[in-house]
Amino acid sequence: MVHAGVDPDPITGAILTPSTTYVQESVDEYLAKGYSYSRTNNPTVTVLENKIAELEGGYGAACFSTGMAATIAVITSTMQAREGAGDHCVITNCSYGGTNRACRTLFTDMGMEFDFIDFTELVRALCRPHHL
């Protein structure tokens, strides 16, 4: 896995991908390289995503710097906001506070609906007894 997803950089020929600082001839030429700001996307994250996809046998992967960034991305990419008739989601009532707050304020203001429930009994009902 150390070498999976690693190809020499086509522009610089570097074996190890750079991570944060880039030479800028001009904004247009800089953006044409595929990376503009290392906190939004950079070669190091691309290599990590390629490694995870390879490891998991997946088509691709998306890495985020925080759990809330991942949560917001999942909700905004899977649910639709419509005035008065947005998508509905059932979520655990013991979700992370930031997730709970975003769902109750940001996303409900966009027309999405959330029901927060105790999943304890549901999970117990779905668990199978352990056999030795």
C-alpha positions as CSV (number, residue, x, y, z in Angstrom):
1,M,0.0,0.0,0.0
2,V,2.9,2.4,0.5
3,H,3.3,2.7,-3.3
4,A,-0.4,2.4,-4.3
5,G,-1.8,5.5,-5.9
6,V,1.6,7.2,-6.2
7,D,2.8,8.3,-9.6
8,P,5.5,10.8,-10.3
9,D,4.1,14.3,-10.5
10,P,3.7,15.0,-14.3
11,I,4.7,18.6,-14.0
12,T,7.7,18.5,-11.6
13,G,8.6,14.8,-11.8
14,A,8.7,14.7,-8.0
15,I,8.5,11.1,-6.7
16,L,6.8,12.3,-3.5
17,T,3.9,14.6,-4.0
18,P,4.2,18.2,-2.7
19,S,1.7,19.1,0.0
20,T,1.1,22.9,0.5
21,T,3.2,25.4,-1.4
22,Y,3.1,25.9,-5.1
23,V,5.0,28.1,-7.5
24,Q,2.6,30.5,-9.3
25,E,3.5,31.9,-12.7
26,S,0.0,33.3,-13.0
27,V,-3.4,32.5,-11.5
28,D,-4.6,30.9,-14.7
29,E,-1.5,28.7,-15.1
30,Y,-1.7,27.9,-11.4
31,L,-5.3,26.8,-11.6
32,A,-4.6,24.8,-14.8
33,K,-2.4,22.5,-12.7
34,G,-5.5,21.3,-10.8
35,Y,-4.8,22.6,-7.3
36,S,-5.5,26.2,-6.2
37,Y,-5.5,26.1,-2.4
38,S,-4.1,23.3,-0.3
39,R,-6.9,23.3,2.3
40,T,-9.5,22.6,-0.3
41,N,-7.6,20.1,-2.5
42,N,-3.9,19.2,-2.9
43,P,-1.8,16.4,-4.3
44,T,-1.2,14.8,-0.9
45,V,-5.0,14.4,-0.3
46,T,-5.5,13.1,-3.8
47,V,-2.8,10.4,-3.2
48,L,-4.5,9.5,0.2
49,E,-7.9,9.2,-1.6
50,N,-6.3,7.0,-4.3
51,K,-4.7,4.8,-1.6
52,I,-8.0,4.4,0.3
53,A,-9.9,3.6,-2.9
54,E,-7.3,1.0,-3.8
55,L,-7.2,-0.5,-0.3
56,E,-11.0,-0.7,-0.2
57,G,-11.4,-1.8,-3.9
58,G,-13.5,1.3,-4.5
59,Y,-14.0,3.5,-7.5
60,G,-12.9,6.6,-5.5
61,A,-12.7,8.2,-2.1
62,A,-13.3,11.6,-0.5
63,C,-11.2,12.8,2.5
64,F,-12.2,15.7,4.7
65,S,-10.3,17.6,7.3
66,T,-13.1,17.4,9.8
67,G,-16.1,15.1,10.6
68,M,-18.5,18.1,10.2
69,A,-17.1,18.8,6.7
70,A,-17.9,15.1,5.8
71,T,-21.3,15.3,7.5
72,I,-22.3,18.5,5.6
73,A,-21.0,17.0,2.3
74,V,-23.0,13.8,2.8
75,I,-26.2,15.7,3.7
76,T,-26.0,18.3,0.9
77,S,-25.1,15.6,-1.7
78,T,-27.9,13.1,-0.8
79,M,-30.8,15.3,0.4
80,Q,-32.7,18.0,-1.6
81,A,-34.0,21.2,-0.1
82,R,-37.3,22.4,-1.4
83,E,-39.5,25.1,0.1
84,G,-42.2,23.3,2.1
85,A,-41.4,19.8,0.9
86,G,-37.8,19.0,1.4
87,D,-36.3,15.5,1.9
88,H,-36.8,13.7,5.2
89,C,-34.1,11.9,7.3
90,V,-34.4,9.8,10.4
91,I,-31.3,10.4,12.6
92,T,-30.2,9.2,16.0
93,N,-31.0,11.4,18.9
94,C,-27.5,11.0,20.2
95,S,-25.7,12.3,17.1
96,Y,-22.7,14.7,17.4
97,G,-23.8,18.1,18.7
98,G,-22.6,19.9,15.5
99,T,-24.5,17.4,13.3
100,N,-27.6,17.8,15.5
101,R,-27.4,21.6,15.4
102,A,-26.8,21.7,11.6
103,C,-29.8,19.5,11.0
104,R,-32.1,21.4,13.4
105,T,-31.1,24.9,12.1
106,L,-29.2,25.1,8.8
107,F,-30.9,22.3,7.0
108,T,-34.5,22.7,8.4
109,D,-34.2,26.4,7.3
110,M,-33.6,25.0,3.8
111,G,-36.8,22.9,3.9
112,M,-35.3,19.5,4.9
113,E,-37.0,17.6,7.7
114,F,-35.3,15.5,10.4
115,D,-36.7,13.1,13.0
116,F,-34.3,12.4,15.9
117,I,-35.1,9.1,17.5
118,D,-33.5,6.6,19.9
119,F,-32.0,3.8,17.8
120,T,-31.2,1.6,20.8
121,E,-34.1,-0.8,20.4
122,L,-33.8,-0.9,16.6
123,V,-30.1,-1.8,16.8
124,R,-30.8,-4.5,19.5
125,A,-33.6,-6.0,17.3
126,L,-31.2,-6.2,14.3
127,C,-28.3,-7.8,16.2
128,R,-27.9,-11.5,16.0
129,P,-26.9,-13.6,19.0
130,H,-23.2,-14.5,19.1
131,H,-22.6,-18.2,18.5
132,L,-19.4,-19.8,19.9
